[in-house]
Structures are given as structure tokens and as C-alpha cells.
């Protein structure tokens, strides 16, 4: 996909996510200070908004409020959200962000709950997903628990698992990871700063949750065979970053990834040769 189309899709998604939050926060007639504070906090924490400056953030919120005030009906707003959020993951995220704003003062008003119910129906959010969103928001958790991790983030994590196998992420490994991300179409819409953020988050998740938990996350997030083969190839590339055969610990991590992804031995051999070429 051309870069300009990627940027257009990213902008449309992000404005839709902000619209969902503003819509929720102003359900009772006005966007209060606590709701606005929550909107800003959620934008800052989400990788979808990586690289957004303070001025851009203020403009996003102001433009959203102005745009919504000009919409002729709620149905028109909801239709616009559906068009700009074509993927299910995006729609669940939008609903979760709306929940966070509605519960900013720890109790949703009747109007806010009514708006959330309407938003749920419009975006096709299941009752289980609604419950998960409320539970995560009420305990201050991350919405990634509900919507999962972006696939770019999961690919970055596979590389980090191998690079950290011996306890140290070496400079050549870091360079290989960044070069792999820069050359791969999957990361075309990710800036250098965004790539570095994905790697930092992966290192943090590994440190706090441990290898077994993160392998489970990878298994759930990378569900198709092509995704898993691609992830393994990226891991092999990092393991061979210094031009030498993988260490015993790196080899063990590659074996864990093979088992996690259910890859056959002949597939692994072919991927290993291809990644080192």
C-alpha cells in the first residue's frame, strides 16, 4: 500500500477513535474536565497515536468536538465511525476508549450508559467484549488486554525474544531489528520512533511477564500460518545478526518459537536459510 494511503487510513482511524471518546464524554451535554483529561491520557498511552505532538493532540480534540457538533444526527456519526473503523479490533478499541471516558469520574451517568449501549450496537460489540472493556477500565488496566496487540508489535516482540536470550541486547542485534522493520512492508506505516517504541514495549513486557506468558500472547496474536512463518524468519535474522551461528540460548528460543507456532522442521530449515541469505 502506498505511503500516502497508509497515512490517510491512519489519520481516519485516529480521528474516529477520538470521536468515539468525545462522543462518550459529551453524552450528558458537555465534555467535563475529567473526561477531557481521560481523553488525553488514553491518546498518549495508545501506540496508534505514536508521534502525535502536543499541538496535534489539541487539534485532534478540538477538530473532533467541532465536527461532532455539526453532524446532523447520531446515526450519521455512527455511520461515519463504522466507515473509518472497518476492522473489528479497531471497533472494540473505540468502544473501550469510550468506556474509559464515560468512567473517568468512576461512575457513568445514565446518558453515558445509553450512549455506550448505542455505540455497542452500531459497532457490533458483543456482550462479552463489553464486560471485558468495563472490567479492564475499572481496574485501570490496558485495553490491549481486550483488543490484543498490533501485529507490528508482535513481530517486534519475536525479535526481542531472540535478542534477549543471552540476557543482553547487542548493538548489532538492535540494528538488525530496526533494519528488518524498515525494509519490511508490514512496518511501512511505522516511523523509526514507532519501531523503537515497539521494541521498548516488547522488552518491558518480557521483563515483567516472562517468556512463557509472552509466548502465549504471540500464539494468540499471530494466528495464521503465514504470520507465524514471517515471525520465525524475523527471529532467525536476529539470531544471525553477527554472522555467527545462534548461541545455545538463542537456539533454544528459536525451538520454543517453532513449537509455539507449530512449524514443521522442513519449514524451519527453509526459513532459516532464507532469512540468512
C-alpha positions as CSV (number, residue, x, y, z in Angstrom):
1,X,0.0,0.0,0.0
2,X,1.4,3.4,-0.9
3,X,2.7,5.5,2.0
4,X,0.1,8.3,1.4
5,X,-2.8,5.8,1.6
6,X,-1.3,4.3,4.8
7,X,-1.1,7.8,6.3
8,X,-4.7,8.5,5.2
9,X,-6.0,5.3,6.8
10,X,-4.1,6.0,10.0
11,X,-5.5,9.5,10.2
12,X,-9.0,8.4,9.6
13,X,-8.7,5.6,12.3
14,X,-7.2,8.0,14.8
15,X,-9.8,10.7,14.3
16,X,-12.6,8.1,14.6
17,X,-11.1,6.9,17.9
18,X,-11.0,10.4,19.2
19,X,-14.6,11.0,18.0
20,X,-15.7,7.9,20.0
21,X,-14.2,9.3,23.1
22,X,-15.5,12.9,22.7
23,X,-19.0,11.4,21.9
24,X,-18.9,9.5,25.1
25,X,-17.6,12.3,27.2
26,X,-20.2,14.8,26.0
27,X,-23.2,12.4,26.2
28,X,-24.6,14.4,29.1
29,X,-24.3,17.7,27.1
30,X,-20.8,18.8,27.9
31,X,-17.2,17.5,27.9
32,X,-16.1,17.9,31.5
33,X,-12.5,18.4,32.8
34,X,-12.2,14.8,34.0
35,X,-13.5,13.4,30.7
36,X,-11.1,15.7,28.7
37,X,-8.2,14.6,31.0
38,X,-9.1,10.9,30.3
39,X,-9.2,11.6,26.5
40,X,-5.7,13.0,26.6
41,X,-4.4,10.2,28.8
42,X,-5.8,7.5,26.6
43,X,-4.4,9.1,23.4
44,X,-0.9,9.4,25.0
45,X,-0.9,5.7,26.0
46,X,-2.1,4.1,22.8
47,X,0.5,3.1,20.1
48,X,-2.0,4.2,17.4
49,X,-1.2,7.8,18.3
50,X,2.6,7.4,18.5
51,X,4.4,10.5,17.3
52,X,1.5,12.8,18.0
53,X,2.7,16.2,19.3
54,X,1.0,18.3,22.0
55,X,-0.2,20.7,19.3
56,X,-1.5,17.9,17.1
57,X,-3.2,16.4,20.2
58,X,-5.0,19.6,21.0
59,X,-6.0,20.0,17.3
60,X,-7.4,16.4,17.2
61,X,-9.6,17.1,20.2
62,X,-10.8,20.5,19.0
63,X,-11.5,19.3,15.5
64,X,-13.4,16.3,16.8
65,X,-15.6,18.4,19.0
66,X,-16.3,20.8,16.2
67,X,-17.0,18.0,13.7
68,X,-19.4,16.2,16.0
69,X,-21.3,19.5,16.8
70,X,-22.0,19.9,13.0
71,X,-23.3,16.3,12.4
72,X,-27.0,16.3,11.8
73,X,-27.8,13.1,13.6
74,X,-26.3,10.5,15.9
75,X,-26.9,7.9,13.1
76,X,-24.7,9.9,10.8
77,X,-21.9,9.9,13.4
78,X,-22.2,6.2,14.0
79,X,-22.2,5.5,10.2
80,X,-19.0,7.6,9.9
81,X,-17.4,5.6,12.7
82,X,-18.2,2.3,11.0
83,X,-16.7,3.6,7.8
84,X,-13.5,4.8,9.3
85,X,-13.1,1.7,11.6
86,X,-13.5,-1.2,9.2
87,X,-11.6,-3.8,11.3
88,X,-13.2,-5.5,14.4
89,X,-10.1,-4.8,16.5
90,X,-10.4,-1.0,15.8
91,X,-14.1,-1.0,16.7
92,X,-13.5,-2.8,20.0
93,X,-10.8,-0.4,20.8
94,X,-13.1,2.6,20.0
95,X,-15.7,1.2,22.4
96,X,-13.1,0.5,25.1
97,X,-11.8,4.1,24.8
98,X,-15.4,5.4,25.0
99,X,-15.9,3.3,28.2
100,X,-12.7,4.8,29.7
101,X,-14.0,8.3,29.2
102,X,-17.5,7.5,30.5
103,X,-16.0,6.1,33.7
104,X,-13.4,8.9,34.1
105,X,-15.2,10.0,37.3
106,X,-15.7,6.4,38.3
107,X,-19.4,6.4,37.7
108,X,-21.1,6.6,34.3
109,X,-24.2,8.7,34.1
110,X,-27.4,7.4,32.6
111,X,-26.9,9.4,29.4
112,X,-23.3,8.0,29.1
113,X,-24.5,4.4,29.6
114,X,-27.2,4.9,27.0
115,X,-24.6,6.3,24.5
116,X,-22.4,3.3,25.2
117,X,-25.3,0.9,24.5
118,X,-26.0,2.7,21.2
119,X,-22.3,2.6,20.3
120,X,-22.1,-1.1,21.1
121,X,-25.0,-1.9,18.8
122,X,-23.6,0.3,16.0
123,X,-20.2,-1.2,16.1
124,X,-21.3,-4.8,16.7
125,X,-19.6,-5.2,20.0
126,X,-20.5,-8.4,21.9
127,X,-21.7,-8.6,25.5
128,X,-18.5,-10.4,26.4
129,X,-16.4,-7.7,24.9
130,X,-18.4,-5.0,26.7
131,X,-17.9,-6.8,30.0
132,X,-14.2,-7.1,29.3
133,X,-13.8,-3.4,28.5
134,X,-15.6,-2.4,31.6
135,X,-13.6,-4.7,33.8
136,X,-10.3,-3.6,32.3
137,X,-11.2,0.1,32.6
138,X,-12.5,-0.2,36.1
139,X,-9.2,-1.7,37.4
140,X,-7.1,0.7,35.4
141,X,-5.7,-1.9,33.0
142,X,-4.6,-1.6,29.4
143,X,-7.1,-2.0,26.6
144,X,-4.6,-4.2,24.9
145,X,-5.9,-7.0,27.1
146,X,-9.2,-6.8,25.2
147,X,-8.2,-5.8,21.7
148,X,-4.8,-7.6,21.6
149,X,-1.5,-6.2,20.3
150,X,-0.9,-4.6,16.9
151,X,0.7,-7.2,14.6
152,X,3.7,-4.9,14.2
153,X,4.2,-5.0,17.9
154,X,4.1,-8.8,17.9
155,X,6.6,-9.1,15.2
156,X,8.9,-6.8,17.1
157,X,8.5,-9.0,20.2
158,X,9.5,-12.1,18.4
159,X,12.8,-10.4,17.5
160,X,13.3,-9.2,21.0
161,X,12.8,-12.7,22.5
162,X,15.8,-14.0,20.5
163,X,18.0,-10.9,21.0
164,X,17.4,-11.1,24.8
165,X,18.0,-14.9,25.0
166,X,21.5,-14.4,26.4
167,X,20.5,-11.6,28.7
168,X,21.9,-8.7,26.6
169,X,20.5,-7.0,23.5
170,X,23.7,-6.2,21.5
171,X,24.1,-3.2,19.2
172,X,24.2,-5.3,16.1
173,X,21.1,-7.1,17.1
174,X,19.2,-3.8,17.7
175,X,20.5,-2.5,14.3
176,X,19.3,-5.7,12.6
177,X,15.8,-5.4,14.2
178,X,15.5,-1.8,13.1
179,X,16.7,-2.6,9.6
180,X,14.3,-5.5,9.3
181,X,11.4,-3.3,10.3
182,X,12.5,-0.5,7.9
183,X,12.7,-3.0,5.0
184,X,9.5,-4.9,5.7
185,X,6.2,-3.7,4.1
186,X,4.4,-4.7,7.3
187,X,6.1,-1.8,9.1
188,X,5.7,0.7,6.2
189,X,3.5,3.0,8.3
190,X,5.7,2.8,11.4
191,X,8.3,5.6,11.9
192,X,11.7,4.9,13.4
193,X,10.5,6.4,16.6
194,X,7.5,4.0,16.5
195,X,9.7,1.0,15.7
196,X,11.9,1.9,18.7
197,X,8.7,2.2,20.9
198,X,7.6,-1.3,19.8
199,X,11.0,-2.7,20.7
200,X,11.0,-1.0,24.1
201,X,7.5,-2.2,24.9
202,X,8.5,-5.7,24.0
203,X,11.5,-5.7,26.3
204,X,9.3,-4.3,29.1
205,X,6.6,-7.0,28.6
206,X,9.2,-9.7,28.6
207,X,10.8,-8.4,31.8
208,X,7.5,-8.1,33.7
209,X,5.6,-11.1,32.4
210,X,8.2,-13.7,31.5
211,X,8.9,-15.8,28.4
212,X,6.0,-18.3,28.9
213,X,3.3,-15.6,29.2
214,X,4.7,-13.7,26.2
215,X,4.8,-16.9,24.1
216,X,1.1,-17.4,24.9
217,X,0.4,-13.8,23.7
218,X,2.3,-14.4,20.5
219,X,0.4,-17.7,19.9
220,X,-3.0,-15.9,20.3
221,X,-2.0,-12.8,18.3
222,X,-0.2,-14.4,15.3
223,X,-2.9,-16.8,14.3
224,X,-2.3,-17.5,10.6
225,X,0.4,-19.8,9.2
226,X,2.0,-17.0,7.0
227,X,2.1,-14.7,10.0
228,X,3.9,-17.3,12.1
229,X,6.4,-18.2,9.3
230,X,7.1,-14.5,8.9
231,X,7.7,-14.1,12.6
232,X,10.0,-17.0,12.8
233,X,12.0,-15.7,9.8
234,X,12.5,-12.4,11.6
235,X,13.7,-14.2,14.7
236,X,16.3,-16.2,12.7
237,X,17.5,-13.0,11.1
238,X,18.2,-11.5,14.5
239,X,19.9,-14.7,15.7
240,X,22.3,-14.5,12.8
241,X,22.9,-10.7,13.2
242,X,26.6,-11.1,14.0
243,X,27.2,-13.5,11.1
244,X,27.7,-16.4,13.6
245,X,25.6,-19.4,14.3
246,X,23.0,-18.8,17.1
247,X,24.2,-19.4,20.7
248,X,22.7,-22.3,22.6
249,X,20.3,-19.9,24.4
250,X,19.2,-18.3,21.1
251,X,18.8,-21.8,19.5
252,X,16.6,-22.8,22.5
253,X,14.4,-19.7,22.0
254,X,14.1,-20.5,18.3
255,X,13.0,-24.0,19.3
256,X,10.4,-22.5,21.6
257,X,9.1,-20.3,18.9
258,X,8.9,-23.2,16.5
259,X,6.9,-25.2,19.0
260,X,4.6,-22.3,19.8
261,X,3.9,-21.6,16.1
262,X,3.5,-25.3,15.2
263,X,6.1,-25.1,12.4
264,X,7.4,-28.3,10.8
265,X,11.2,-29.0,10.8
266,X,11.4,-28.6,7.0
267,X,9.7,-25.3,7.2
268,X,12.1,-24.1,9.8
269,X,15.1,-25.2,7.8
270,X,13.8,-23.3,4.7
271,X,13.0,-20.2,6.7
272,X,16.4,-20.3,8.4
273,X,18.2,-20.5,5.0
274,X,16.0,-17.7,3.5
275,X,16.5,-15.4,6.5
276,X,20.3,-15.7,6.4
277,X,20.5,-15.2,2.7
